[in-house]
Amino acid sequence: MTTEQQQRQEPAQPTFEEALARLETLVAQLESGGLTLEQSMLAFEEGMRLNAFCSARLAEAETRIERLVRSRESGELSWEPMNVPQQPSQQS
């Protein structure tokens, strides 16, 4: 399968900033009370997925920072690729 085919099959993941902005929009919609029950449930489900996505990205960033700080304390500044296990709800 080519990269182009993969891109057509799998929607691109948003950036952290895009996901956070969408989450904020969903929260505002839910708080406004203007959604139907079905729309509210769909917004809530999407919000939970976005929350998990944002939480995972923040955890990755925190791990990278910890590694850099630890390396710097030893006198060496280095970066290691991160191997963060995917949560079961994120694996497809």
N, C-alpha and C positions, 0 to 999 in steps of 0.2 A: 504494500500500500504506500503510495507516495505521500509526501508531506501535504500536498494540496488536497488529497482525498481525506486525510486525517482532519484537516482544518474544516472541511465541509461537514464532516460527521460530528465533530466535537466542537461545541461552541467555545470560543476563547474565554479563559478565565479573566474576570475583571482585575484591574489593579486593586491594591488595598484601598486607595483613595476613591475609586469608582464604587467599590462595594460599600464603603462607609457612607458615601453620599446617598446611595440607593437605600441603605438601611435607615438613614435619617429621614428620607422621604417617606418610607413605609411607616415609621413611627409617627410622623406628623399626620399621615392619613388615618392611622388607627386612632390617634388621640382626638382627631376632629369629630369622630363619630358619624361621619357621612357615608360610610361603607355599609353595604348589606352584610348579613352574617356570612354568606359564602365568600364575598370579597375580603372580609376581615380574616377569615380562616386562611385564605390563599396568601394574603399579605403576611399573616403571622408565620406561616410555613416558610415563605421566602425569607422573611426576616431571620428566622432561626438558622436557615442555611447560611445566610450572609454573616450572621454572628459567629458561627463556627469557622467560616472562612477567615474572617478578620482576626479571630482569636488565634488561629493557627499561624497566620502571618506574623502576628505580634510575638508569639512564642518563638518562631524562627529568628526574628530579629534579636530578641533577648538572648538567645543561645549564641548567635554570632557575636554579639557585644561581649558576652561573658568570655568567650574564647579569646577574643582580641585582648581584653583586659588581662586575662590570665597570662597570655603570652608576653604581654608588655611588662608585667611584674617580674618575669624571669629575664628580662633584658632583650627579648626577641619579639618582634612584632610579626605575626604571621596570620594567615587566614586558612581555615580548614573548611572544606565543603561540609554541609550539614546533612545528616541522615535522620530526619524526623519521621517517625512512623506515622502513616496516615490513620486517621480515626476511621472506624468501620463505616460510619455514615458517609464518608467522603470517597470511599473506594467504590468504583463502578466497573 
